Amino acid sequence: MLLHSRADAVRASVNNLKRQQSADGFEISPEISGAVSRLDNYLQAADRAAQSNDLSAIRRYMDGAEKQLAFLEGKFGR
């Protein structure tokens, strides 16, 4: 649950950045948008693994999500 909460906070920061960049005629960097996409994919995969009680897959996907989240939090000073 904590990982999902942190992901929500980062998504809010990314959405704010998107709005700011769009207002100036720019797009968000592919590095950031890619990390958000990977984060979401890892979290969805972890949720699916949890439904089938696959603990090793849950850990693997949560580790991947954590890496993407740490990268994004670093970009937004969290």
All heavy atoms as a GROMACS GRO file, in nm:
protein
  603
    1MET      N    1   0.081  -0.119   0.000
    1MET     CA    2   0.000   0.000   0.000
    1MET      C    3   0.086   0.126   0.000
    1MET      O    4   0.052   0.223  -0.065
    1MET     CB    5  -0.091   0.000   0.122
    1MET     CG    6  -0.236  -0.009   0.084
    1MET     SD    7  -0.341   0.055   0.210
    1MET     CE    8  -0.397  -0.093   0.286
    2LEU      N    9   0.195   0.123   0.075
    2LEU     CA   10   0.283   0.238   0.080
    2LEU      C   11   0.340   0.270  -0.057
    2LEU      O   12   0.348   0.387  -0.096
    2LEU     CB   13   0.396   0.214   0.180
    2LEU     CG   14   0.500   0.325   0.194
    2LEU    CD1   15   0.435   0.454   0.241
    2LEU    CD2   16   0.608   0.284   0.291
    3LEU      N   17   0.376   0.168  -0.131
    3LEU     CA   18   0.431   0.188  -0.265
    3LEU      C   19   0.327   0.255  -0.356
    3LEU      O   20   0.360   0.347  -0.432
    3LEU     CB   21   0.476   0.055  -0.323
    3LEU     CG   22   0.582   0.058  -0.432
    3LEU    CD1   23   0.708   0.128  -0.385
    3LEU    CD2   24   0.616  -0.082  -0.476
    4HIS      N   25   0.202   0.213  -0.345
    4HIS     CA   26   0.096   0.274  -0.425
    4HIS      C   27   0.077   0.421  -0.386
    4HIS      O   28   0.056   0.506  -0.473
    4HIS     CB   29  -0.035   0.198  -0.409
    4HIS     CG   30  -0.043   0.073  -0.491
    4HIS    ND1   31  -0.068   0.074  -0.626
    4HIS    CD2   32  -0.028  -0.057  -0.457
    4HIS    CE1   33  -0.068  -0.050  -0.671
    4HIS    NE2   34  -0.044  -0.132  -0.570
    5SER      N   35   0.085   0.451  -0.258
    5SER     CA   36   0.071   0.590  -0.212
    5SER      C   37   0.184   0.677  -0.264
    5SER      O   38   0.161   0.790  -0.310
    5SER     CB   39   0.069   0.596  -0.059
    5SER     OG   40  -0.043   0.530  -0.010
    6ARG      N   41   0.306   0.625  -0.259
    6ARG     CA   42   0.420   0.699  -0.312
    6ARG      C   43   0.404   0.719  -0.462
    6ARG      O   44   0.435   0.826  -0.516
    6ARG     CB   45   0.549   0.626  -0.281
    6ARG     CG   46   0.588   0.631  -0.135
    6ARG     CD   47   0.705   0.540  -0.101
    6ARG     NE   48   0.821   0.565  -0.185
    6ARG     CZ   49   0.912   0.471  -0.211
    6ARG    NH1   50   0.900   0.349  -0.162
    6ARG    NH2   51   1.016   0.500  -0.287
    7ALA      N   52   0.356   0.615  -0.531
    7ALA     CA   53   0.335   0.625  -0.676
    7ALA      C   54   0.231   0.732  -0.709
    7ALA      O   55   0.248   0.808  -0.804
    7ALA     CB   56   0.294   0.490  -0.732
    8ASP      N   57   0.126   0.738  -0.629
    8ASP     CA   58   0.022   0.841  -0.651
    8ASP      C   59   0.081   0.981  -0.636
    8ASP      O   60   0.050   1.071  -0.715
    8ASP     CB   61  -0.095   0.822  -0.555
    8ASP     CG   62  -0.179   0.701  -0.587
    8ASP    OD1   63  -0.171   0.648  -0.700
    8ASP    OD2   64  -0.256   0.657  -0.497
    9ALA      N   65   0.166   1.000  -0.536
    9ALA     CA   66   0.227   1.131  -0.514
    9ALA      C   67   0.318   1.168  -0.630
    9ALA      O   68   0.317   1.284  -0.677
    9ALA     CB   69   0.306   1.131  -0.382
   10VAL      N   70   0.395   1.072  -0.680
   10VAL     CA   71   0.483   1.099  -0.794
   10VAL      C   72   0.401   1.128  -0.919
   10VAL      O   73   0.434   1.219  -0.996
   10VAL     CB   74   0.581   0.982  -0.817
   10VAL    CG1   75   0.647   0.990  -0.953
   10VAL    CG2   76   0.688   0.982  -0.709
   11ARG      N   77   0.293   1.053  -0.939
   11ARG     CA   78   0.207   1.079  -1.057
   11ARG      C   79   0.151   1.221  -1.053
   11ARG      O   80   0.141   1.287  -1.156
   11ARG     CB   81   0.093   0.977  -1.064
   11ARG     CG   82   0.132   0.849  -1.129
   11ARG     CD   83   0.008   0.763  -1.158
   11ARG     NE   84   0.043   0.624  -1.140
   11ARG     CZ   85   0.025   0.553  -1.029
   11ARG    NH1   86  -0.031   0.606  -0.924
   11ARG    NH2   87   0.062   0.427  -1.024
   12ALA      N   88   0.114   1.268  -0.933
   12ALA     CA   89   0.063   1.405  -0.920
   12ALA      C   90   0.172   1.505  -0.960
   12ALA      O   91   0.143   1.603  -1.031
   12ALA     CB   92   0.016   1.431  -0.777
   13SER      N   93   0.295   1.481  -0.919
   13SER     CA   94   0.406   1.570  -0.957
   13SER      C   95   0.429   1.566  -1.108
   13SER      O   96   0.452   1.670  -1.170
   13SER     CB   97   0.534   1.528  -0.884
   13SER     OG   98   0.521   1.547  -0.746
   14VAL      N   99   0.422   1.446  -1.166
   14VAL     CA  100   0.441   1.433  -1.310
   14VAL      C  101   0.329   1.506  -1.384
   14VAL      O  102   0.355   1.577  -1.483
   14VAL     CB  103   0.447   1.284  -1.352
   14VAL    CG1  104   0.441   1.269  -1.504
   14VAL    CG2  105   0.574   1.219  -1.298
   15ASN      N  106   0.206   1.492  -1.337
   15ASN     CA  107   0.094   1.561  -1.403
   15ASN      C  108   0.109   1.713  -1.394
   15ASN      O  109   0.079   1.784  -1.491
   15ASN     CB  110  -0.039   1.516  -1.342
   15ASN     CG  111  -0.075   1.376  -1.385
   15ASN    OD1  112  -0.032   1.327  -1.490
   15ASN    ND2  113  -0.153   1.308  -1.303
   16ASN      N  114   0.158   1.763  -1.280
   16ASN     CA  115   0.183   1.907  -1.268
   16ASN      C  116   0.291   1.951  -1.366
   16ASN      O  117   0.277   2.055  -1.431
   16ASN     CB  118   0.225   1.943  -1.125
   16ASN     CG  119   0.110   1.938  -1.028
   16ASN    OD1  120  -0.006   1.952  -1.066
   16ASN    ND2  121   0.142   1.917  -0.902
   17LEU      N  122   0.396   1.872  -1.377
   17LEU     CA  123   0.503   1.904  -1.472
   17LEU      C  124   0.450   1.902  -1.616
   17LEU      O  125   0.484   1.990  -1.695
   17LEU     CB  126   0.619   1.806  -1.457
   17LEU     CG  127   0.737   1.826  -1.553
   17LEU    CD1  128   0.800   1.963  -1.532
   17LEU    CD2  129   0.839   1.715  -1.534
   18LYS      N  130   0.366   1.804  -1.647
   18LYS     CA  131   0.307   1.797  -1.782
   18LYS      C  132   0.228   1.923  -1.813
   18LYS      O  133   0.238   1.977  -1.923
   18LYS     CB  134   0.215   1.676  -1.794
   18LYS     CG  135   0.286   1.546  -1.815
   18LYS     CD  136   0.184   1.434  -1.831
   18LYS     CE  137   0.251   1.300  -1.845
   18LYS     NZ  138   0.152   1.190  -1.860
   19ARG      N  139   0.148   1.968  -1.717
   19ARG     CA  140   0.069   2.090  -1.738
   19ARG      C  141   0.159   2.211  -1.760
   19ARG      O  142   0.136   2.292  -1.850
   19ARG     CB  143  -0.025   2.114  -1.620
   19ARG     CG  144  -0.150   2.031  -1.624
   19ARG     CD  145  -0.253   2.077  -1.521
   19ARG     NE  146  -0.209   2.055  -1.384
   19ARG     CZ  147  -0.219   1.940  -1.320
   19ARG    NH1  148  -0.270   1.835  -1.379
   19ARG    NH2  149  -0.178   1.929  -1.195
   20GLN      N  150   0.263   2.222  -1.680
   20GLN     CA  151   0.356   2.335  -1.693
   20GLN      C  152   0.428   2.330  -1.827
   20GLN      O  153   0.439   2.433  -1.896
   20GLN     CB  154   0.459   2.333  -1.580
   20GLN     CG  155   0.402   2.364  -1.445
   20GLN     CD  156   0.504   2.338  -1.333
   20GLN    OE1  157   0.613   2.286  -1.356
   20GLN    NE2  158   0.466   2.373  -1.210
   21GLN      N  159   0.477   2.212  -1.863
   21GLN     CA  160   0.549   2.198  -1.990
   21GLN      C  161   0.456   2.227  -2.107
   21GLN      O  162   0.496   2.292  -2.203
   21GLN     CB  163   0.606   2.056  -2.002
   21GLN     CG  164   0.713   2.022  -1.902
   21GLN     CD  165   0.845   2.088  -1.935
   21GLN    OE1  166   0.879   2.110  -2.049
   21GLN    NE2  167   0.921   2.119  -1.832
   22SER      N  168   0.334   2.176  -2.100
   22SER     CA  169   0.237   2.197  -2.208
   22SER      C  170   0.205   2.345  -2.225
   22SER      O  171   0.193   2.394  -2.338
   22SER     CB  172   0.110   2.118  -2.178
   22SER     OG  173   0.016   2.137  -2.280
   23ALA      N  174   0.192   2.417  -2.114
   23ALA     CA  175   0.163   2.560  -2.121
   23ALA      C  176   0.276   2.636  -2.191
   23ALA      O  177   0.252   2.739  -2.254
   23ALA     CB  178   0.142   2.615  -1.980
   24ASP      N  179   0.396   2.585  -2.181
   24ASP     CA  180   0.512   2.648  -2.245
   24ASP      C  181   0.540   2.590  -2.384
   24ASP      O  182   0.638   2.626  -2.448
   24ASP     CB  183   0.637   2.632  -2.158
   24ASP     CG  184   0.627   2.709  -2.027
   24ASP    OD1  185   0.551   2.809  -2.022
   24ASP    OD2  186   0.696   2.670  -1.930
   25GLY      N  187   0.454   2.498  -2.428
   25GLY     CA  188   0.471   2.440  -2.561
   25GLY      C  189   0.569   2.324  -2.566
   25GLY      O  190   0.617   2.289  -2.674
   26PHE      N  191   0.598   2.265  -2.452
   26PHE     CA  192   0.694   2.154  -2.446
   26PHE      C  193   0.623   2.027  -2.402
   26PHE      O  194   0.512   2.030  -2.352
   26PHE     CB  195   0.808   2.184  -2.349
   26PHE     CG  196   0.888   2.303  -2.386
   26PHE    CD1  197   0.875   2.423  -2.317
   26PHE    CD2  198   0.979   2.298  -2.491
   26PHE    CE1  199   0.949   2.534  -2.351
   26PHE    CE2  200   1.055   2.408  -2.526
   26PHE     CZ  201   1.039   2.527  -2.455
   27GLU      N  202   0.693   1.916  -2.418
   27GLU     CA  203   0.643   1.788  -2.369
   27GLU      C  204   0.734   1.741  -2.257
   27GLU      O  205   0.849   1.783  -2.248
   27GLU     CB  206   0.642   1.684  -2.481
   27GLU     CG  207   0.541   1.713  -2.590
   27GLU     CD  208   0.536   1.604  -2.693
   27GLU    OE1  209   0.591   1.494  -2.671
   27GLU    OE2  210   0.476   1.629  -2.798
   28ILE      N  211   0.682   1.652  -2.176
   28ILE     CA  212   0.761   1.594  -2.067
   28ILE      C  213   0.869   1.504  -2.128
   28ILE      O  214   0.850   1.448  -2.236
   28ILE     CB  215   0.668   1.516  -1.973
   28ILE    CG1  216   0.737   1.488  -1.841
   28ILE    CG2  217   0.617   1.390  -2.035
   28ILE    CD1  218   0.642   1.446  -1.731
   29SER      N  219   0.980   1.491  -2.061
   29SER     CA  220   1.091   1.413  -2.116
   29SER      C  221   1.054   1.265  -2.127
   29SER      O  222   0.983   1.212  -2.042
   29SER     CB  223   1.217   1.428  -2.030
   29SER     OG  224   1.214   1.341  -1.921
   30PRO      N  225   1.102   1.200  -2.232
   30PRO     CA  226   1.075   1.057  -2.248
   30PRO      C  227   1.129   0.974  -2.132
   30PRO      O  228   1.075   0.870  -2.098
   30PRO     CB  229   1.147   1.020  -2.378
   30PRO     CG  230   1.168   1.148  -2.449
   30PRO     CD  231   1.175   1.255  -2.344
   31GLU      N  232   1.236   1.021  -2.070
   31GLU     CA  233   1.294   0.953  -1.955
   31GLU      C  234   1.192   0.944  -1.840
   31GLU      O  235   1.174   0.840  -1.778
   31GLU     CB  236   1.418   1.030  -1.910
   31GLU     CG  237   1.493   0.970  -1.795
   31GLU     CD  238   1.614   1.055  -1.759
   31GLU    OE1  239   1.601   1.179  -1.745
   31GLU    OE2  240   1.720   0.995  -1.743
   32ILE      N  241   1.122   1.054  -1.815
   32ILE     CA  242   1.024   1.057  -1.707
   32ILE      C  243   0.898   0.982  -1.747
   32ILE      O  244   0.846   0.901  -1.669
   32ILE     CB  245   0.992   1.203  -1.666
   32ILE    CG1  246   1.115   1.264  -1.598
   32ILE    CG2  247   0.871   1.210  -1.574
   32ILE    CD1  248   1.103   1.409  -1.564
   33SER      N  249   0.846   1.006  -1.866
   33SER     CA  250   0.723   0.938  -1.907
   33SER      C  251   0.746   0.786  -1.915
   33SER      O  252   0.657   0.708  -1.879
   33SER     CB  253   0.670   0.993  -2.038
   33SER     OG  254   0.762   0.975  -2.142
   34GLY      N  255   0.864   0.744  -1.958
   34GLY     CA  256   0.895   0.601  -1.962
   34GLY      C  257   0.900   0.540  -1.824
   34GLY      O  258   0.850   0.428  -1.802
   35ALA      N  259   0.959   0.612  -1.729
   35ALA     CA  260   0.967   0.562  -1.592
   35ALA      C  261   0.828   0.549  -1.530
   35ALA      O  262   0.799   0.452  -1.459
   35ALA     CB  263   1.055   0.653  -1.507
   36VAL      N  264   0.740   0.645  -1.558
   36VAL     CA  265   0.603   0.637  -1.506
   36VAL      C  266   0.530   0.517  -1.567
   36VAL      O  267   0.462   0.443  -1.497
   36VAL     CB  268   0.524   0.767  -1.534
   36VAL    CG1  269   0.376   0.752  -1.503
   36VAL    CG2  270   0.583   0.883  -1.456
   37SER      N  271   0.548   0.497  -1.695
   37SER     CA  272   0.486   0.383  -1.762
   37SER      C  273   0.535   0.250  -1.704
   37SER      O  274   0.456   0.159  -1.676
   37SER     CB  275   0.514   0.390  -1.912
   37SER     OG  276   0.457   0.280  -1.979
   38ARG      N  277   0.667   0.240  -1.686
   38ARG     CA  278   0.723   0.117  -1.627
   38ARG      C  279   0.673   0.097  -1.485
   38ARG      O  280   0.639  -0.015  -1.445
   38ARG     CB  281   0.876   0.121  -1.632
   38ARG     CG  282   0.932   0.099  -1.772
   38ARG     CD  283   1.083   0.088  -1.772
   38ARG     NE  284   1.150   0.208  -1.725
   38ARG     CZ  285   1.179   0.313  -1.801
   38ARG    NH1  286   1.146   0.314  -1.929
   38ARG    NH2  287   1.242   0.418  -1.750
   39LEU      N  288   0.667   0.205  -1.407
   39LEU     CA  289   0.615   0.198  -1.270
   39LEU      C  290   0.474   0.141  -1.270
   39LEU      O  291   0.442   0.048  -1.195
   39LEU     CB  292   0.618   0.337  -1.206
   39LEU     CG  293   0.548   0.351  -1.071
   39LEU    CD1  294   0.615   0.265  -0.965
   39LEU    CD2  295   0.545   0.498  -1.029
   40ASP      N  296   0.389   0.197  -1.354
   40ASP     CA  297   0.250   0.150  -1.361
   40ASP      C  298   0.243   0.003  -1.403
   40ASP      O  299   0.165  -0.075  -1.347
   40ASP     CB  300   0.168   0.237  -1.457
   40ASP     CG  301   0.143   0.376  -1.402
   40ASP    OD1  302   0.154   0.395  -1.279
   40ASP    OD2  303   0.112   0.466  -1.482
   41ASN      N  304   0.324  -0.035  -1.500
   41ASN     CA  305   0.325  -0.175  -1.545
   41ASN      C  306   0.369  -0.269  -1.434
   41ASN      O  307   0.310  -0.376  -1.415
   41ASN     CB  308   0.414  -0.193  -1.668
   41ASN     CG  309   0.354  -0.130  -1.791
   41ASN    OD1  310   0.234  -0.110  -1.801
   41ASN    ND2  311   0.440  -0.097  -1.886
   42TYR      N  312   0.474  -0.232  -1.360
   42TYR     CA  313   0.520  -0.316  -1.250
   42TYR      C  314   0.412  -0.328  -1.142
   42TYR      O  315   0.389  -0.437  -1.088
   42TYR     CB  316   0.647  -0.259  -1.187
   42TYR     CG  317   0.774  -0.292  -1.261
   42TYR    CD1  318   0.860  -0.191  -1.302
   42TYR    CD2  319   0.811  -0.423  -1.287
   42TYR    CE1  320   0.978  -0.219  -1.368
   42TYR    CE2  321   0.929  -0.453  -1.354
   42TYR     CZ  322   1.012  -0.350  -1.394
   42TYR     OH  323   1.129  -0.380  -1.459
   43LEU      N  324   0.346  -0.217  -1.108
   43LEU     CA  325   0.244  -0.223  -1.004
   43LEU      C  326   0.125  -0.308  -1.046
   43LEU      O  327   0.070  -0.385  -0.967
   43LEU     CB  328   0.198  -0.080  -0.966
   43LEU     CG  329   0.302   0.004  -0.891
   43LEU    CD1  330   0.251   0.145  -0.872
   43LEU    CD2  331   0.337  -0.061  -0.757
   44GLN      N  332   0.085  -0.296  -1.172
   44GLN     CA  333  -0.025  -0.380  -1.222
   44GLN      C  334   0.014  -0.527  -1.222
   44GLN      O  335  -0.066  -0.612  -1.184
   44GLN     CB  336  -0.065  -0.336  -1.363
   44GLN     CG  337  -0.133  -0.201  -1.366
   44GLN     CD  338  -0.149  -0.147  -1.508
   44GLN    OE1  339  -0.119  -0.215  -1.605
   44GLN    NE2  340  -0.196  -0.024  -1.517
   45ALA      N  341   0.137  -0.556  -1.261
   45ALA     CA  342   0.183  -0.696  -1.261
   45ALA      C  343   0.190  -0.750  -1.119
   45ALA      O  344   0.154  -0.866  -1.095
   45ALA     CB  345   0.320  -0.705  -1.328
   46ALA      N  346   0.232  -0.667  -1.024
   46ALA     CA  347   0.236  -0.710  -0.883
   46ALA      C  348   0.095  -0.739  -0.831
   46ALA      O  349   0.075  -0.837  -0.759
   46ALA     CB  350   0.304  -0.603  -0.798
   47ASP      N  351   0.000  -0.656  -0.870
   47ASP     CA  352  -0.139  -0.680  -0.830
   47ASP      C  353  -0.191  -0.811  -0.887
   47ASP      O  354  -0.258  -0.888  -0.817
   47ASP     CB  355  -0.229  -0.564  -0.872
   47ASP     CG  356  -0.205  -0.437  -0.792
   47ASP    OD1  357  -0.144  -0.445  -0.682
   47ASP    OD2  358  -0.245  -0.328  -0.839
   48ARG      N  359  -0.160  -0.839  -1.012
   48ARG     CA  360  -0.202  -0.966  -1.073
   48ARG      C  361  -0.135  -1.085  -1.004
   48ARG      O  362  -0.199  -1.187  -0.978
   48ARG     CB  363  -0.171  -0.967  -1.223
   48ARG     CG  364  -0.265  -0.881  -1.306
   48ARG     CD  365  -0.247  -0.904  -1.455
   48ARG     NE  366  -0.111  -0.883  -1.501
   48ARG     CZ  367  -0.062  -0.765  -1.541
   48ARG    NH1  368  -0.139  -0.657  -1.539
   48ARG    NH2  369   0.063  -0.755  -1.583
   49ALA      N  370  -0.007  -1.070  -0.972
   49ALA     CA  371   0.065  -1.177  -0.903
   49ALA      C  372   0.006  -1.200  -0.764
   49ALA      O  373  -0.002  -1.315  -0.718
   49ALA     CB  374   0.214  -1.143  -0.894
   50ALA      N  375  -0.037  -1.093  -0.700
   50ALA     CA  376  -0.098  -1.107  -0.567
   50ALA      C  377  -0.229  -1.184  -0.575
   50ALA      O  378  -0.262  -1.263  -0.486
   50ALA     CB  379  -0.121  -0.970  -0.505
   51GLN      N  380  -0.303  -1.164  -0.683
   51GLN     CA  381  -0.430  -1.236  -0.700
   51GLN      C  382  -0.408  -1.386  -0.714
   51GLN      O  383  -0.493  -1.465  -0.677
   51GLN     CB  384  -0.507  -1.182  -0.820
   51GLN     CG  385  -0.559  -1.042  -0.798
   51GLN     CD  386  -0.619  -0.982  -0.923
   51GLN    OE1  387  -0.623  -1.044  -1.028
   51GLN    NE2  388  -0.665  -0.857  -0.912
   52SER      N  389  -0.293  -1.424  -0.766
   52SER     CA  390  -0.264  -1.566  -0.783
   52SER      C  391  -0.168  -1.617  -0.674
   52SER      O  392  -0.117  -1.728  -0.684
   52SER     CB  393  -0.207  -1.594  -0.922
   52SER     OG  394  -0.086  -1.524  -0.941
   53ASN      N  395  -0.143  -1.534  -0.572
   53ASN     CA  396  -0.058  -1.570  -0.458
   53ASN      C  397   0.083  -1.613  -0.500
   53ASN      O  398   0.141  -1.702  -0.438
   53ASN     CB  399  -0.124  -1.681  -0.374
   53ASN     CG  400  -0.250  -1.633  -0.309
   53ASN    OD1  401  -0.256  -1.522  -0.258
   53ASN    ND2  402  -0.353  -1.716  -0.311
   54ASP      N  403   0.138  -1.549  -0.600
   54ASP     CA  404   0.273  -1.580  -0.648
   54ASP      C  405   0.371  -1.484  -0.579
   54ASP      O  406   0.402  -1.376  -0.631
   54ASP     CB  407   0.279  -1.566  -0.800
   54ASP     CG  408   0.412  -1.609  -0.858
   54ASP    OD1  409   0.509  -1.626  -0.782
   54ASP    OD2  410   0.419  -1.625  -0.982
   55LEU      N  411   0.419  -1.523  -0.462
   55LEU     CA  412   0.502  -1.434  -0.380
   55LEU      C  413   0.633  -1.394  -0.447
   55LEU      O  414   0.675  -1.279  -0.435
   55LEU     CB  415   0.530  -1.499  -0.245
   55LEU     CG  416   0.408  -1.522  -0.157
   55LEU    CD1  417   0.449  -1.586  -0.025
   55LEU    CD2  418   0.333  -1.394  -0.132
   56SER      N  419   0.696  -1.485  -0.518
   56SER     CA  420   0.823  -1.448  -0.583
   56SER      C  421   0.800  -1.345  -0.694
   56SER      O  422   0.879  -1.252  -0.710
   56SER     CB  423   0.896  -1.571  -0.637
   56SER     OG  424   0.823  -1.634  -0.739
   57ALA      N  425   0.691  -1.359  -0.767
   57ALA     CA  426   0.659  -1.261  -0.871
   57ALA      C  427   0.623  -1.127  -0.809
   57ALA      O  428   0.664  -1.022  -0.861
   57ALA     CB  429   0.546  -1.312  -0.960
   58ILE      N  430   0.550  -1.130  -0.699
   58ILE     CA  431   0.515  -1.005  -0.631
   58ILE      C  432   0.642  -0.931  -0.593
   58ILE      O  433   0.655  -0.811  -0.620
   58ILE     CB  434   0.430  -1.031  -0.505
   58ILE    CG1  435   0.293  -1.087  -0.542
   58ILE    CG2  436   0.414  -0.903  -0.424
   58ILE    CD1  437   0.215  -1.140  -0.423
   59ARG      N  438   0.737  -1.001  -0.532
   59ARG     CA  439   0.863  -0.937  -0.491
   59ARG      C  440   0.938  -0.881  -0.611
   59ARG      O  441   0.990  -0.769  -0.607
   59ARG     CB  442   0.951  -1.038  -0.418
   59ARG     CG  443   0.910  -1.061  -0.277
   59ARG     CD  444   1.014  -1.144  -0.201
   59ARG     NE  445   0.953  -1.196  -0.081
   59ARG     CZ  446   0.913  -1.322  -0.066
   59ARG    NH1  447   0.932  -1.410  -0.163
   59ARG    NH2  448   0.857  -1.362   0.044
   60ARG      N  449   0.944  -0.957  -0.718
   60ARG     CA  450   1.016  -0.914  -0.838
   60ARG      C  451   0.953  -0.787  -0.896
   60ARG      O  452   1.024  -0.690  -0.927
   60ARG     CB  453   1.014  -1.028  -0.941
   60ARG     CG  454   1.097  -1.001  -1.064
   60ARG     CD  455   1.106  -1.122  -1.157
   60ARG     NE  456   0.976  -1.165  -1.206
   60ARG     CZ  457   0.914  -1.279  -1.170
   60ARG    NH1  458   0.970  -1.363  -1.086
   60ARG    NH2  459   0.796  -1.310  -1.220
   61TYR      N  460   0.821  -0.786  -0.907
   61TYR     CA  461   0.754  -0.668  -0.963
   61TYR      C  462   0.760  -0.548  -0.869
   61TYR      O  463   0.776  -0.434  -0.914
   61TYR     CB  464   0.609  -0.700  -0.998
   61TYR     CG  465   0.596  -0.801  -1.109
   61TYR    CD1  466   0.513  -0.912  -1.096
   61TYR    CD2  467   0.667  -0.788  -1.228
   61TYR    CE1  468   0.501  -1.005  -1.198
   61TYR    CE2  469   0.656  -0.880  -1.330
   61TYR     CZ  470   0.572  -0.989  -1.315
   61TYR     OH  471   0.561  -1.080  -1.416
   62MET      N  472   0.751  -0.573  -0.740
   62MET     CA  473   0.759  -0.463  -0.644
   62MET      C  474   0.901  -0.404  -0.644
   62MET      O  475   0.917  -0.284  -0.631
   62MET     CB  476   0.720  -0.510  -0.504
   62MET     CG  477   0.574  -0.551  -0.494
   62MET     SD  478   0.458  -0.421  -0.535
   62MET     CE  479   0.444  -0.342  -0.378
   63ASP      N  480   1.002  -0.488  -0.659
   63ASP     CA  481   1.140  -0.438  -0.670
   63ASP      C  482   1.156  -0.349  -0.793
   63ASP      O  483   1.219  -0.243  -0.787
   63ASP     CB  484   1.240  -0.553  -0.675
   63ASP     CG  485   1.260  -0.622  -0.542
   63ASP    OD1  486   1.218  -0.567  -0.438
   63ASP    OD2  487   1.318  -0.734  -0.543
   64GLY      N  488   1.099  -0.393  -0.905
   64GLY     CA  489   1.104  -0.312  -1.027
   64GLY      C  490   1.032  -0.180  -1.008
   64GLY      O  491   1.082  -0.075  -1.050
   65ALA      N  492   0.915  -0.185  -0.944
   65ALA     CA  493   0.839  -0.062  -0.919
   65ALA      C  494   0.917   0.031  -0.827
   65ALA      O  495   0.922   0.152  -0.849
   65ALA     CB  496   0.703  -0.097  -0.857
   66GLU      N  497   0.981  -0.026  -0.726
   66GLU     CA  498   1.060   0.054  -0.632
   66GLU      C  499   1.173   0.127  -0.703
   66GLU      O  500   1.200   0.245  -0.676
   66GLU     CB  501   1.116  -0.035  -0.520
   66GLU     CG  502   1.206   0.037  -0.424
   66GLU     CD  503   1.139   0.147  -0.343
   66GLU    OE1  504   1.024   0.128  -0.301
   66GLU    OE2  505   1.201   0.254  -0.325
   67LYS      N  506   1.240   0.061  -0.795
   67LYS     CA  507   1.350   0.125  -0.870
   67LYS      C  508   1.299   0.242  -0.953
   67LYS      O  509   1.361   0.348  -0.956
   67LYS     CB  510   1.420   0.023  -0.959
   67LYS     CG  511   1.504  -0.076  -0.882
   67LYS     CD  512   1.565  -0.180  -0.970
   67LYS     CE  513   1.636  -0.285  -0.886
   67LYS     NZ  514   1.682  -0.398  -0.964
   68GLN      N  515   1.186   0.223  -1.021
   68GLN     CA  516   1.130   0.331  -1.102
   68GLN      C  517   1.085   0.446  -1.012
   68GLN      O  518   1.105   0.564  -1.044
   68GLN     CB  519   1.013   0.280  -1.187
   68GLN     CG  520   1.050   0.174  -1.287
   68GLN     CD  521   1.164   0.214  -1.377
   68GLN    OE1  522   1.164   0.322  -1.435
   68GLN    NE2  523   1.264   0.127  -1.389
   69LEU      N  524   1.025   0.411  -0.900
   69LEU     CA  525   0.976   0.512  -0.807
   69LEU      C  526   1.091   0.592  -0.747
   69LEU      O  527   1.083   0.715  -0.738
   69LEU     CB  528   0.895   0.443  -0.697
   69LEU     CG  529   0.812   0.531  -0.606
   69LEU    CD1  530   0.722   0.624  -0.685
   69LEU    CD2  531   0.729   0.444  -0.514
   70ALA      N  532   1.200   0.525  -0.711
   70ALA     CA  533   1.316   0.594  -0.656
   70ALA      C  534   1.373   0.691  -0.759
   70ALA      O  535   1.411   0.805  -0.725
   70ALA     CB  536   1.421   0.493  -0.612
   71PHE      N  537   1.380   0.649  -0.885
   71PHE     CA  538   1.427   0.736  -0.992
   71PHE      C  539   1.339   0.862  -1.002
   71PHE      O  540   1.389   0.975  -1.005
   71PHE     CB  541   1.429   0.662  -1.125
   71PHE     CG  542   1.448   0.751  -1.243
   71PHE    CD1  543   1.574   0.800  -1.275
   71PHE    CD2  544   1.340   0.788  -1.321
   71PHE    CE1  545   1.590   0.885  -1.384
   71PHE    CE2  546   1.356   0.873  -1.429
   71PHE     CZ  547   1.482   0.922  -1.461
   72LEU      N  548   1.208   0.840  -1.006
   72LEU     CA  549   1.116   0.952  -1.020
   72LEU      C  550   1.117   1.043  -0.898
   72LEU      O  551   1.114   1.167  -0.912
   72LEU     CB  552   0.973   0.900  -1.046
   72LEU     CG  553   0.953   0.837  -1.183
   72LEU    CD1  554   0.826   0.753  -1.187
   72LEU    CD2  555   0.952   0.944  -1.292
   73GLU      N  556   1.122   0.984  -0.780
   73GLU     CA  557   1.128   1.067  -0.660
   73GLU      C  558   1.256   1.152  -0.659
   73GLU      O  559   1.254   1.267  -0.616
   73GLU     CB  560   1.122   0.979  -0.535
   73GLU     CG  561   0.984   0.924  -0.511
   73GLU     CD  562   0.976   0.825  -0.397
   73GLU    OE1  563   1.077   0.758  -0.366
   73GLU    OE2  564   0.868   0.814  -0.337
   74GLY      N  565   1.364   1.096  -0.709
   74GLY     CA  566   1.488   1.172  -0.720
   74GLY      C  567   1.474   1.291  -0.814
   74GLY      O  568   1.529   1.400  -0.789
   75LYS      N  569   1.400   1.272  -0.923
   75LYS     CA  570   1.377   1.380  -1.019
   75LYS      C  571   1.292   1.492  -0.960
   75LYS      O  572   1.305   1.608  -0.999
   75LYS     CB  573   1.308   1.328  -1.145
   75LYS     CG  574   1.395   1.240  -1.230
   75LYS     CD  575   1.502   1.322  -1.296
   75LYS     CE  576   1.583   1.238  -1.392
   75LYS     NZ  577   1.692   1.313  -1.451
   76PHE      N  578   1.204   1.456  -0.864
   76PHE     CA  579   1.113   1.555  -0.807
   76PHE      C  580   1.148   1.593  -0.664
   76PHE      O  581   1.070   1.657  -0.596
   76PHE     CB  582   0.968   1.503  -0.816
   76PHE     CG  583   0.917   1.497  -0.955
   76PHE    CD1  584   0.918   1.377  -1.026
   76PHE    CD2  585   0.873   1.611  -1.020
   76PHE    CE1  586   0.874   1.371  -1.156
   76PHE    CE2  587   0.828   1.605  -1.151
   76PHE     CZ  588   0.829   1.485  -1.219
   77GLY      N  589   1.268   1.553  -0.620
   77GLY     CA  590   1.316   1.595  -0.490
   77GLY      C  591   1.235   1.543  -0.373
   77GLY      O  592   1.215   1.613  -0.275
   78ARG      N  593   1.190   1.421  -0.383
   78ARG     CA  594   1.111   1.362  -0.272
   78ARG      C  595   1.195   1.267  -0.193
   78ARG      O  596   1.281   1.205  -0.236
   78ARG     CB  597   0.989   1.289  -0.328
   78ARG     CG  598   0.892   1.386  -0.389
   78ARG     CD  599   0.767   1.311  -0.433
   78ARG     NE  600   0.674   1.401  -0.490
   78ARG     CZ  601   0.571   1.453  -0.424
   78ARG    NH1  602   0.550   1.421  -0.300
   78ARG    NH2  603   0.488   1.534  -0.484
   0.00000   0.00000   0.00000
